[in-house]
């Protein structure tokens, strides 16, 4: 795993927590995700070399998806501590279970590895819709 992947994956564990807290402020939440992604890119570039544009774009998408997981959890689970825990437990459990049947790519973590290698496919769109858009739409419709 490259150093940028390591940095971005660590950041993606904590970014959803801000998403939980900013669940009703999606634009601000996504701004935070982009800022975190770029900060991670700069940190990595300071000790290695500037990554290709496709990897930078992948880092931004990784954090945006992570943030959408957080905002979705924040909208669906009203208690912030439980929602924050869910942003770790649910994706990691799904990763373990789906890895067993060869569908790891359907998870934010499995997809992040491809994105951080600069690889974009239709799978990214599926993951963004499944983990980001759907929970946020359902959560926003809750009374």
FIDOLUM-821066 format. One line per field, with one value per residue: residue in one letter; chain; x negated, y, z negated of N, C-alpha, C, O in turn. Coordinates in pm, 1 decimal, padded with zeros to 6 digits. Last residue first. Example, Ala and Ser with C-alpha at 12.3 -4.5 7.8 and 13.67 -1.06 7.14 Angstrom:
BEGIN
aa	(s / a)
ch	(A / A)
n_X	(-01285.0 / -01319.0)
n_Y	(-00225.0 / -00569.0)
n_Z	(-00708.0 / -00780.0)
ca_X	(-01367.0 / -01230.0)
ca_Y	(-00106.0 / -00450.0)
ca_Z	(-00714.0 / -00780.0)
c_X	(-01290.0 / -01320.0)
c_Y	(00003.0 / -00330.0)
c_Z	(-00787.0 / -00780.0)
o_X	(-01340.9 / -01423.6)
o_Y	(00113.8 / -00331.9)
o_Z	(-00803.9 / -00846.5)
//
This chain:
BEGIN
aa	(x / x / x / x / x / x / x / x / x / x / x / x / x / x / x / x / x / x / x / x / x / x / x / x / x / x / x / x / x / x / x / x / x / x / x / x / x / x / x / x / x / x / x / x / x / x / x / x / x / x / x / x / x / x / x / x / x / x / x / x / x / x / x / x / x / x / x / x / x / x / x / x / x / x / x / x / x / x / x / x / x / x / x / x / x / x / x / x / x / x / x / x / x / x / x / x / x / x / x / x / x / x / x / x / x / x / x / x / x / x / x / x / x / x / x / x / x / x / x / x / x / x / x / x / x / x / x / x / x / x / x / x / x / x / x / x / x / x / x / x / x / x / x)
ch	(A / A / A / A / A / A / A / A / A / A / A / A / A / A / A / A / A / A / A / A / A / A / A / A / A / A / A / A / A / A / A / A / A / A / A / A / A / A / A / A / A / A / A / A / A / A / A / A / A / A / A / A / A / A / A / A / A / A / A / A / A / A / A / A / A / A / A / A / A / A / A / A / A / A / A / A / A / A / A / A / A / A / A / A / A / A / A / A / A / A / A / A / A / A / A / A / A / A / A / A / A / A / A / A / A / A / A / A / A / A / A / A / A / A / A / A / A / A / A / A / A / A / A / A / A / A / A / A / A / A / A / A / A / A / A / A / A / A / A / A / A / A / A)
n_X	(03891.3 / 03678.7 / 03555.5 / 03288.6 / 03251.9 / 03278.8 / 03063.1 / 02848.7 / 02848.5 / 02809.2 / 02551.1 / 02356.3 / 02369.2 / 02483.2 / 02349.1 / 02080.7 / 02085.9 / 02150.5 / 01928.4 / 01729.3 / 01796.6 / 01720.3 / 01397.8 / 01072.4 / 00772.5 / 00581.2 / 00547.6 / 00760.1 / 00961.6 / 00898.7 / 00941.0 / 01210.1 / 01349.3 / 01310.4 / 01429.4 / 01703.1 / 01784.6 / 01776.4 / 01539.8 / 01589.5 / 01701.8 / 01627.7 / 01725.4 / 01571.8 / 01618.9 / 01860.2 / 01776.0 / 01586.6 / 01743.7 / 01946.3 / 01789.2 / 01710.1 / 01957.8 / 02050.4 / 01843.9 / 01811.2 / 02052.6 / 02146.9 / 02020.8 / 02169.5 / 02422.2 / 02374.0 / 02316.2 / 02558.0 / 02867.3 / 03014.6 / 02946.7 / 02982.5 / 02811.4 / 02566.9 / 02539.4 / 02509.6 / 02274.7 / 02098.3 / 02112.8 / 02016.3 / 01748.5 / 01671.2 / 01705.1 / 01509.0 / 01276.5 / 01268.7 / 01256.7 / 01000.4 / 00849.0 / 00898.7 / 00768.6 / 00509.0 / 00489.7 / 00500.2 / 00270.2 / 00011.1 / -00141.1 / -00457.5 / -00642.0 / -00703.2 / -00649.8 / -00462.2 / -00266.2 / -00132.1 / -00025.6 / 00131.4 / 00319.1 / 00436.9 / 00552.8 / 00736.2 / 00908.9 / 00998.7 / 01136.0 / 01336.9 / 01471.8 / 01559.6 / 01738.8 / 01927.7 / 02030.0 / 02139.3 / 02342.5 / 02502.6 / 02607.3 / 02705.1 / 02467.5 / 02240.1 / 02186.1 / 02136.9 / 01911.8 / 01724.1 / 01707.3 / 01600.4 / 01320.8 / 01194.8 / 01131.0 / 00998.7 / 00741.7 / 00652.3 / 00662.6 / 00471.7 / 00233.4 / 00229.4 / 00218.5 / -00025.2 / -00201.1 / -00051.8 / -00085.0)
n_Y	(01184.6 / 01108.6 / 01197.9 / 01181.4 / 00900.3 / 00846.6 / 01000.8 / 00881.9 / 00614.8 / 00671.7 / 00804.0 / 00620.7 / 00352.4 / 00344.1 / 00550.8 / 00476.1 / 00219.2 / 00287.5 / 00446.2 / 00252.4 / 00083.1 / 00202.4 / 00329.3 / 00445.2 / 00439.7 / 00537.1 / 00413.8 / 00503.0 / 00346.8 / 00093.2 / 00142.2 / 00209.3 / -00026.7 / -00138.1 / 00063.9 / 00069.6 / -00223.7 / -00369.6 / -00505.5 / -00753.9 / -00989.1 / -01250.6 / -01349.8 / -01235.4 / -00968.3 / -00936.5 / -00954.6 / -00744.5 / -00524.9 / -00521.7 / -00449.9 / -00195.1 / -00052.0 / -00085.0 / 00025.7 / 00296.4 / 00416.7 / 00338.6 / 00524.5 / 00748.9 / 00675.3 / 00670.8 / 00941.8 / 01076.6 / 00944.5 / 00893.5 / 00763.4 / 00888.7 / 01107.3 / 00988.3 / 00818.3 / 01015.8 / 01136.3 / 00909.2 / 00855.0 / 01097.0 / 01067.5 / 00861.1 / 00993.4 / 01192.2 / 01040.6 / 00928.8 / 01160.0 / 01252.3 / 01039.0 / 01057.4 / 01297.1 / 01203.5 / 01012.4 / 01168.3 / 01327.1 / 01160.3 / 01319.7 / 01450.9 / 01239.0 / 01249.6 / 01439.1 / 01605.2 / 01437.5 / 01381.6 / 01635.3 / 01674.1 / 01468.0 / 01553.4 / 01787.6 / 01680.7 / 01549.6 / 01764.8 / 01912.4 / 01727.9 / 01718.3 / 01981.8 / 01983.5 / 01804.5 / 01958.7 / 02174.4 / 02036.8 / 01928.1 / 01954.1 / 01755.6 / 01635.7 / 01695.5 / 01476.2 / 01286.6 / 01403.0 / 01369.1 / 01092.9 / 01047.5 / 01102.1 / 00879.8 / 00707.0 / 00856.2 / 00879.9 / 00621.8 / 00639.4 / 00840.4 / 00713.9 / 00488.5 / 00613.5 / 00742.1 / 00524.2 / 00220.2 / -00117.3)
n_Z	(-00964.5 / -00688.8 / -00465.8 / -00524.6 / -00525.4 / -00249.3 / -00154.2 / -00289.9 / -00198.5 / 00091.9 / 00111.5 / -00016.5 / 00044.9 / 00308.7 / 00450.8 / 00418.3 / 00534.6 / 00800.7 / 00867.3 / 00855.0 / 01061.6 / 01291.5 / 01187.8 / 01161.4 / 00995.0 / 00823.2 / 00595.4 / 00460.0 / 00577.6 / 00474.1 / 00201.0 / 00187.3 / 00217.8 / -00035.8 / -00195.9 / -00112.3 / 00084.6 / 00313.0 / 00325.3 / 00215.2 / 00308.1 / 00245.5 / 00014.6 / -00181.8 / -00151.1 / -00279.4 / -00551.8 / -00573.4 / -00491.2 / -00682.0 / -00900.5 / -00816.6 / -00795.6 / -01076.3 / -01245.2 / -01166.6 / -01182.4 / -01432.3 / -01594.3 / -01516.1 / -01610.3 / -01884.4 / -01921.7 / -01831.6 / -01780.8 / -01546.3 / -01250.0 / -01002.2 / -01001.0 / -01058.6 / -00840.6 / -00641.0 / -00722.3 / -00696.8 / -00426.8 / -00335.7 / -00412.0 / -00241.7 / 00002.5 / -00031.9 / -00056.6 / 00202.2 / 00360.8 / 00291.5 / 00386.6 / 00662.0 / 00714.1 / 00660.5 / 00861.3 / 01087.8 / 01065.6 / 00873.7 / 00582.8 / 00515.7 / 00290.5 / -00037.7 / -00227.2 / -00111.7 / -00017.3 / -00258.2 / -00308.8 / -00079.4 / -00116.3 / -00355.0 / -00263.0 / -00082.7 / -00262.8 / -00418.5 / -00221.2 / -00156.5 / -00404.6 / -00431.9 / -00218.1 / -00310.7 / -00524.2 / -00386.9 / -00249.7 / -00460.7 / -00737.9 / -00889.3 / -00984.1 / -01125.2 / -01282.9 / -01084.4 / -00966.3 / -01158.9 / -01130.9 / -00876.2 / -00927.7 / -01044.3 / -00840.8 / -00651.5 / -00754.7 / -00689.1 / -00410.9 / -00360.7 / -00447.2 / -00272.7 / -00023.1 / -00038.1 / -00049.9 / 00082.5 / 00000.0)
ca_X	(03944.1 / 03731.0 / 03701.7 / 03345.9 / 03240.6 / 03370.3 / 03199.9 / 02879.1 / 02873.2 / 02927.6 / 02676.7 / 02367.1 / 02322.9 / 02523.8 / 02495.7 / 02126.1 / 02051.8 / 02236.2 / 02063.1 / 01723.9 / 01809.3 / 01862.0 / 01485.0 / 01213.7 / 00860.2 / 00615.2 / 00452.6 / 00629.8 / 00958.4 / 00891.2 / 00810.4 / 01107.4 / 01347.8 / 01268.9 / 01288.0 / 01618.0 / 01771.2 / 01904.2 / 01546.4 / 01527.7 / 01766.4 / 01565.8 / 01790.8 / 01582.6 / 01489.2 / 01859.7 / 01874.9 / 01551.1 / 01618.5 / 01980.4 / 01859.3 / 01608.5 / 01872.7 / 02127.2 / 01890.2 / 01698.2 / 01969.9 / 02200.6 / 01981.2 / 02024.7 / 02402.7 / 02411.6 / 02215.9 / 02428.9 / 02766.4 / 03019.9 / 02931.3 / 03057.8 / 02954.0 / 02618.1 / 02555.0 / 02620.6 / 02398.4 / 02121.4 / 02145.9 / 02156.7 / 01829.9 / 01664.2 / 01787.0 / 01649.2 / 01323.1 / 01266.0 / 01374.8 / 01117.8 / 00846.9 / 00942.3 / 00914.1 / 00565.1 / 00482.4 / 00602.8 / 00402.4 / 00079.8 / -00078.5 / -00318.3 / -00631.2 / -00732.1 / -00751.0 / -00573.4 / -00357.3 / -00204.2 / -00110.8 / 00017.8 / 00234.7 / 00366.4 / 00452.4 / 00624.5 / 00841.1 / 00922.4 / 01022.5 / 01240.4 / 01412.8 / 01465.4 / 01623.9 / 01846.3 / 01969.5 / 02026.9 / 02239.7 / 02428.4 / 02533.1 / 02804.1 / 02562.0 / 02286.8 / 02214.6 / 02244.9 / 02036.3 / 01768.6 / 01751.1 / 01743.8 / 01404.4 / 01241.7 / 01192.7 / 01136.5 / 00831.1 / 00661.3 / 00746.2 / 00612.7 / 00278.4 / 00228.8 / 00331.4 / 00096.5 / -00188.8 / -00131.8 / 00000.0)
ca_Y	(01301.4 / 01074.0 / 01184.1 / 01315.0 / 00976.8 / 00784.7 / 01026.2 / 01023.9 / 00644.8 / 00603.7 / 00867.4 / 00764.0 / 00391.4 / 00250.6 / 00547.5 / 00609.6 / 00234.7 / 00196.1 / 00504.2 / 00370.1 / 00033.3 / 00214.3 / 00242.2 / 00481.5 / 00361.2 / 00616.6 / 00372.7 / 00556.4 / 00491.6 / 00118.2 / 00094.8 / 00311.2 / 00067.3 / -00210.6 / 00028.8 / 00188.9 / -00152.9 / -00305.2 / -00377.6 / -00650.8 / -00861.1 / -01182.6 / -01394.9 / -01381.6 / -01021.7 / -00934.0 / -01047.4 / -00882.6 / -00558.9 / -00548.2 / -00578.9 / -00299.1 / -00075.7 / -00131.8 / -00112.5 / 00202.7 / 00447.6 / 00271.0 / 00383.4 / 00743.6 / 00697.5 / 00547.0 / 00840.5 / 01091.0 / 00960.3 / 01025.0 / 00728.9 / 00766.7 / 01127.1 / 01094.8 / 00761.1 / 00920.5 / 01216.0 / 00977.9 / 00748.1 / 01064.4 / 01171.9 / 00841.8 / 00875.5 / 01230.3 / 01118.0 / 00841.8 / 01072.4 / 01336.9 / 01071.9 / 00938.8 / 01289.4 / 01315.0 / 00968.7 / 01064.8 / 01389.5 / 01194.4 / 01207.3 / 01484.1 / 01321.2 / 01166.6 / 01338.8 / 01666.2 / 01499.0 / 01275.4 / 01568.4 / 01762.7 / 01469.5 / 01424.9 / 01794.3 / 01760.6 / 01475.3 / 01656.0 / 01972.6 / 01769.1 / 01597.2 / 01927.0 / 02074.3 / 01766.2 / 01827.6 / 02197.6 / 02110.6 / 01842.9 / 02056.8 / 01844.1 / 01561.2 / 01792.7 / 01604.4 / 01264.1 / 01389.0 / 01506.6 / 01148.8 / 01027.1 / 01196.1 / 00989.4 / 00651.4 / 00814.3 / 00996.8 / 00663.8 / 00540.5 / 00863.9 / 00839.7 / 00472.3 / 00525.8 / 00823.3 / 00611.8 / 00342.1 / 00000.0)
ca_Z	(-01037.6 / -00822.1 / -00459.6 / -00507.5 / -00648.8 / -00346.3 / -00105.8 / -00308.6 / -00340.3 / 00037.7 / 00151.8 / -00037.7 / -00088.5 / 00203.4 / 00440.2 / 00376.3 / 00392.5 / 00724.4 / 00867.5 / 00767.4 / 00924.5 / 01255.3 / 01266.9 / 01151.9 / 01081.5 / 00940.9 / 00698.6 / 00419.1 / 00599.1 / 00618.7 / 00247.4 / 00160.7 / 00328.6 / 00084.3 / -00207.6 / -00101.7 / -00042.5 / 00279.3 / 00394.5 / 00130.6 / 00339.0 / 00359.0 / 00138.7 / -00181.2 / -00106.1 / -00133.0 / -00495.9 / -00608.2 / -00421.5 / -00541.7 / -00900.2 / -00837.2 / -00678.2 / -00960.0 / -01258.0 / -01165.9 / -01064.8 / -01313.6 / -01603.2 / -01492.1 / -01466.7 / -01815.3 / -01958.9 / -01764.1 / -01886.2 / -01609.8 / -01392.2 / -01034.4 / -00972.1 / -01145.0 / -00974.8 / -00637.0 / -00722.3 / -00825.1 / -00522.1 / -00311.1 / -00474.3 / -00387.0 / -00028.2 / -00009.3 / -00172.2 / 00082.9 / 00365.6 / 00265.3 / 00243.5 / 00587.8 / 00733.5 / 00581.8 / 00721.1 / 01069.0 / 01050.4 / 00998.8 / 00653.2 / 00545.7 / 00411.5 / 00080.0 / -00259.6 / -00184.4 / 00079.8 / -00188.2 / -00407.6 / -00107.7 / 00003.9 / -00349.8 / -00369.7 / -00032.1 / -00156.3 / -00481.1 / -00292.1 / -00054.2 / -00346.3 / -00530.9 / -00218.9 / -00195.3 / -00549.7 / -00478.5 / -00174.9 / -00368.7 / -00663.2 / -00826.8 / -00900.6 / -01025.1 / -01349.2 / -01181.3 / -00890.6 / -01131.8 / -01259.5 / -00898.3 / -00852.7 / -01128.8 / -00961.8 / -00622.3 / -00758.2 / -00830.1 / -00480.3 / -00328.3 / -00507.9 / -00418.3 / -00057.4 / -00027.7 / -00166.2 / 00091.4 / 00000.0)
c_X	(03854.9 / 03780.7 / 03764.9 / 03498.3 / 03302.6 / 03369.0 / 03301.4 / 03020.2 / 02908.7 / 02949.5 / 02797.4 / 02505.1 / 02343.4 / 02490.9 / 02540.3 / 02277.9 / 02100.9 / 02212.0 / 02159.5 / 01861.2 / 01807.3 / 01885.9 / 01629.3 / 01293.5 / 01005.8 / 00706.0 / 00479.9 / 00516.1 / 00821.6 / 00881.1 / 00793.5 / 00971.5 / 01237.8 / 01259.4 / 01236.8 / 01469.2 / 01685.0 / 01898.1 / 01675.3 / 01539.3 / 01714.2 / 01627.8 / 01741.3 / 01646.6 / 01495.5 / 01726.8 / 01869.6 / 01646.5 / 01579.9 / 01855.7 / 01896.1 / 01671.0 / 01768.9 / 02037.7 / 01959.4 / 01748.8 / 01845.8 / 02116.5 / 02027.7 / 01974.0 / 02254.1 / 02390.6 / 02246.4 / 02325.9 / 02627.8 / 02916.1 / 02916.3 / 03056.5 / 03038.4 / 02765.8 / 02612.2 / 02646.0 / 02520.5 / 02248.9 / 02178.5 / 02203.0 / 01978.9 / 01753.0 / 01787.5 / 01742.0 / 01467.8 / 01322.5 / 01381.4 / 01245.0 / 00967.3 / 00947.6 / 00971.3 / 00717.4 / 00537.5 / 00605.5 / 00511.8 / 00219.5 / -00014.5 / -00256.9 / -00483.5 / -00735.2 / -00784.0 / -00684.2 / -00478.8 / -00306.8 / -00195.8 / -00078.9 / 00110.9 / 00274.0 / 00370.9 / 00514.6 / 00719.3 / 00845.1 / 00935.2 / 01115.8 / 01306.8 / 01395.9 / 01516.6 / 01724.4 / 01880.4 / 01954.3 / 02116.9 / 02317.0 / 02441.2 / 02738.9 / 02662.8 / 02394.2 / 02270.2 / 02285.9 / 02155.9 / 01897.1 / 01797.1 / 01795.1 / 01553.7 / 01332.6 / 01258.0 / 01206.4 / 00976.1 / 00755.8 / 00758.7 / 00704.7 / 00427.7 / 00283.9 / 00341.2 / 00218.8 / -00063.9 / -00110.4 / -00089.7)
c_Y	(01340.9 / 01198.5 / 01147.5 / 01309.8 / 01114.6 / 00865.4 / 00968.8 / 01058.4 / 00791.1 / 00632.8 / 00803.0 / 00820.4 / 00538.9 / 00301.2 / 00463.1 / 00613.3 / 00369.8 / 00213.4 / 00418.9 / 00434.8 / 00149.3 / 00165.6 / 00270.5 / 00389.5 / 00397.9 / 00545.5 / 00448.9 / 00506.3 / 00550.4 / 00267.7 / 00117.5 / 00267.1 / 00171.7 / -00120.1 / -00041.8 / 00155.6 / -00028.8 / -00224.0 / -00301.3 / -00511.6 / -00746.1 / -01050.0 / -01316.4 / -01434.2 / -01173.6 / -00982.5 / -01052.9 / -00981.1 / -00703.6 / -00588.7 / -00617.5 / -00438.8 / -00186.3 / -00151.9 / -00162.4 / 00059.5 / 00359.7 / 00297.9 / 00307.1 / 00600.1 / 00690.8 / 00559.6 / 00708.4 / 00982.7 / 00964.1 / 01047.8 / 00859.5 / 00731.2 / 01007.2 / 01121.5 / 00864.5 / 00858.4 / 01124.6 / 01058.8 / 00811.6 / 00947.9 / 01145.1 / 00943.9 / 00849.9 / 01113.0 / 01162.3 / 00917.7 / 00979.5 / 01252.1 / 01156.5 / 00964.5 / 01169.3 / 01313.5 / 01078.5 / 01014.9 / 01285.1 / 01250.0 / 01252.9 / 01369.5 / 01348.3 / 01256.9 / 01246.9 / 01566.0 / 01561.0 / 01333.9 / 01460.8 / 01700.0 / 01555.4 / 01415.2 / 01665.7 / 01777.4 / 01551.6 / 01576.4 / 01864.8 / 01828.0 / 01631.5 / 01803.9 / 02027.4 / 01856.8 / 01785.2 / 02065.8 / 02136.2 / 01915.9 / 01988.8 / 01956.3 / 01649.3 / 01733.2 / 01709.6 / 01397.4 / 01366.5 / 01504.3 / 01293.4 / 01081.9 / 01171.9 / 01089.6 / 00762.9 / 00745.8 / 00954.0 / 00783.2 / 00572.7 / 00763.6 / 00860.5 / 00597.0 / 00509.2 / 00739.5 / 00698.7 / 00429.1 / 00123.8)
c_Z	(-01154.3 / -00892.1 / -00593.1 / -00504.5 / -00639.2 / -00476.6 / -00204.3 / -00262.7 / -00366.5 / -00111.5 / 00084.5 / -00010.3 / -00118.8 / 00063.7 / 00321.2 / 00360.6 / 00340.5 / 00574.4 / 00786.0 / 00756.9 / 00824.0 / 01112.6 / 01226.7 / 01243.2 / 01056.6 / 01039.1 / 00828.0 / 00507.3 / 00566.4 / 00647.3 / 00397.3 / 00212.8 / 00311.5 / 00205.9 / -00082.4 / -00107.9 / -00024.8 / 00150.2 / 00363.3 / 00192.4 / 00252.0 / 00397.9 / 00261.3 / -00053.2 / -00093.9 / -00075.2 / -00343.0 / -00541.0 / -00448.4 / -00463.0 / -00757.8 / -00840.6 / -00697.6 / -00837.3 / -01131.0 / -01158.8 / -01057.1 / -01189.6 / -01478.9 / -01497.1 / -01431.7 / -01665.0 / -01888.4 / -01797.2 / -01822.1 / -01719.0 / -01467.8 / -01183.0 / -01013.8 / -01123.9 / -01071.0 / -00773.1 / -00718.0 / -00827.6 / -00657.5 / -00397.8 / -00454.1 / -00458.8 / -00178.6 / -00041.2 / -00154.9 / -00036.6 / 00245.1 / 00266.1 / 00205.7 / 00438.5 / 00658.8 / 00592.5 / 00629.7 / 00924.5 / 01026.3 / 00971.2 / 00784.7 / 00625.7 / 00436.5 / 00203.1 / -00142.0 / -00214.2 / 00011.7 / -00091.8 / -00340.4 / -00207.0 / -00021.4 / -00230.0 / -00372.7 / -00136.5 / -00106.9 / -00376.1 / -00357.3 / -00120.5 / -00242.1 / -00473.5 / -00315.4 / -00181.1 / -00433.1 / -00504.4 / -00262.0 / -00295.2 / -00563.1 / -00746.0 / -00828.6 / -00934.4 / -01253.4 / -01244.1 / -00980.7 / -01051.3 / -01240.0 / -01031.7 / -00874.7 / -01058.2 / -01043.1 / -00738.6 / -00740.4 / -00842.8 / -00628.9 / -00398.5 / -00483.7 / -00486.8 / -00207.9 / -00063.0 / -00158.4 / -00031.3 / 00000.0)
o_X	(03885.1 / 03720.5 / 03886.7 / 03563.6 / 03363.6 / 03475.0 / 03399.1 / 03088.8 / 02989.1 / 03059.9 / 02879.8 / 02568.5 / 02347.4 / 02574.5 / 02625.0 / 02328.9 / 02156.6 / 02307.0 / 02241.1 / 01904.0 / 01874.9 / 01985.1 / 01655.8 / 01261.0 / 01056.4 / 00715.8 / 00412.2 / 00402.2 / 00772.9 / 00801.5 / 00685.9 / 00895.3 / 01179.3 / 01169.4 / 01130.9 / 01390.4 / 01603.2 / 01997.1 / 01682.0 / 01547.7 / 01787.9 / 01608.1 / 01805.1 / 01625.1 / 01432.1 / 01722.6 / 01873.8 / 01603.1 / 01544.4 / 01862.2 / 01879.1 / 01612.7 / 01742.5 / 02040.7 / 01929.1 / 01702.4 / 01782.7 / 02108.5 / 01955.9 / 01893.5 / 02217.0 / 02346.3 / 02155.6 / 02255.1 / 02584.4 / 02880.9 / 02815.2 / 03153.2 / 03153.0 / 02837.4 / 02696.2 / 02760.7 / 02621.8 / 02324.6 / 02274.3 / 02319.3 / 02058.9 / 01823.3 / 01892.1 / 01845.8 / 01542.1 / 01406.7 / 01489.7 / 01331.9 / 01028.9 / 01039.0 / 01078.9 / 00787.3 / 00605.8 / 00711.1 / 00606.2 / 00279.0 / 00010.8 / -00314.2 / -00396.3 / -00823.4 / -00883.1 / -00800.6 / -00586.3 / -00420.2 / -00316.3 / -00200.5 / -00000.9 / 00163.9 / 00249.2 / 00396.5 / 00611.7 / 00729.6 / 00812.5 / 01003.4 / 01199.5 / 01275.3 / 01397.5 / 01618.6 / 01769.8 / 01831.3 / 02003.7 / 02207.5 / 02318.9 / 02807.8 / 02701.5 / 02409.6 / 02339.5 / 02404.6 / 02263.7 / 01981.7 / 01897.4 / 01913.4 / 01628.1 / 01413.6 / 01363.5 / 01328.2 / 01065.9 / 00840.3 / 00864.9 / 00814.2 / 00501.6 / 00370.5 / 00450.6 / 00312.2 / -00002.4 / -00014.8 / -00189.1)
o_Y	(01436.7 / 01305.3 / 01153.8 / 01408.7 / 01161.3 / 00895.2 / 01035.3 / 01137.6 / 00821.0 / 00672.4 / 00873.3 / 00877.8 / 00577.9 / 00293.9 / 00505.4 / 00673.3 / 00377.4 / 00221.3 / 00471.9 / 00473.5 / 00144.8 / 00203.1 / 00352.5 / 00373.6 / 00383.7 / 00586.4 / 00429.0 / 00551.3 / 00638.2 / 00310.2 / 00156.6 / 00349.3 / 00217.4 / -00136.5 / -00007.4 / 00213.2 / -00022.2 / -00162.2 / -00180.4 / -00411.9 / -00652.9 / -01003.2 / -01316.5 / -01549.5 / -01232.7 / -01032.2 / -01160.9 / -01079.1 / -00776.9 / -00677.3 / -00732.6 / -00534.5 / -00263.0 / -00260.2 / -00271.9 / -00019.2 / 00350.1 / 00213.1 / 00221.5 / 00559.2 / 00633.6 / 00464.9 / 00641.8 / 00936.6 / 00864.6 / 01162.6 / 00928.4 / 00675.8 / 01023.1 / 01154.8 / 00832.1 / 00846.9 / 01151.6 / 01051.6 / 00772.4 / 00942.5 / 01167.8 / 00910.4 / 00820.2 / 01131.4 / 01169.5 / 00865.4 / 00954.7 / 01270.6 / 01135.5 / 00918.2 / 01177.7 / 01327.1 / 01048.6 / 00979.4 / 01311.2 / 01223.0 / 01371.9 / 01326.5 / 01278.1 / 01341.8 / 01173.9 / 01604.4 / 01568.3 / 01286.7 / 01451.4 / 01710.4 / 01515.1 / 01361.1 / 01669.4 / 01781.0 / 01494.1 / 01540.1 / 01872.4 / 01797.3 / 01571.2 / 01786.6 / 02032.5 / 01812.1 / 01735.5 / 02061.8 / 02121.3 / 01861.7 / 01990.7 / 02043.1 / 01618.3 / 01776.3 / 01802.0 / 01427.5 / 01420.7 / 01592.6 / 01335.2 / 01113.8 / 01268.7 / 01155.4 / 00743.2 / 00728.3 / 01007.7 / 00786.5 / 00552.7 / 00800.4 / 00894.4 / 00587.5 / 00515.4 / 00789.1 / 00726.8 / 00410.8 / 00131.0)
o_Z	(-01225.5 / -00881.0 / -00609.9 / -00537.8 / -00735.5 / -00531.7 / -00238.7 / -00327.3 / -00454.7 / -00148.9 / 00025.9 / -00098.9 / -00235.5 / -00026.3 / 00242.5 / 00266.0 / 00231.0 / 00496.5 / 00710.6 / 00648.2 / 00721.3 / 01050.0 / 01138.8 / 01360.9 / 00945.3 / 01154.8 / 00928.8 / 00494.9 / 00637.7 / 00731.1 / 00442.5 / 00263.7 / 00409.7 / 00288.3 / -00030.1 / -00032.8 / 00067.0 / 00111.3 / 00385.2 / 00120.8 / 00220.1 / 00510.1 / 00366.5 / -00016.0 / -00006.4 / 00037.4 / -00284.2 / -00480.5 / -00356.1 / -00377.8 / -00717.7 / -00789.7 / -00605.0 / -00778.7 / -01083.5 / -01076.3 / -00951.8 / -01100.7 / -01427.2 / -01413.4 / -01329.2 / -01600.0 / -01838.6 / -01707.6 / -01764.1 / -01746.2 / -01454.0 / -01235.2 / -01055.9 / -01218.3 / -01155.0 / -00816.3 / -00782.5 / -00924.4 / -00724.0 / -00437.8 / -00544.8 / -00554.1 / -00236.5 / -00104.8 / -00252.8 / -00109.6 / 00192.1 / 00180.9 / 00101.2 / 00370.4 / 00599.6 / 00492.1 / 00531.8 / 00872.3 / 00951.8 / 00866.9 / 00803.5 / 00725.8 / 00385.3 / 00216.0 / -00146.8 / -00225.4 / 00071.1 / -00084.6 / -00363.7 / -00190.8 / 00010.9 / -00239.7 / -00391.1 / -00102.2 / -00091.0 / -00397.9 / -00352.1 / -00080.7 / -00239.9 / -00491.2 / -00284.8 / -00137.1 / -00454.4 / -00506.3 / -00216.1 / -00280.1 / -00577.3 / -00692.3 / -00715.9 / -00820.1 / -01295.8 / -01256.8 / -00956.6 / -01065.6 / -01297.8 / -01044.0 / -00890.7 / -01123.4 / -01103.3 / -00735.8 / -00805.3 / -00932.2 / -00687.9 / -00441.1 / -00576.1 / -00573.7 / -00264.1 / -00126.0 / -00261.3 / -00106.6 / -00072.2)
//
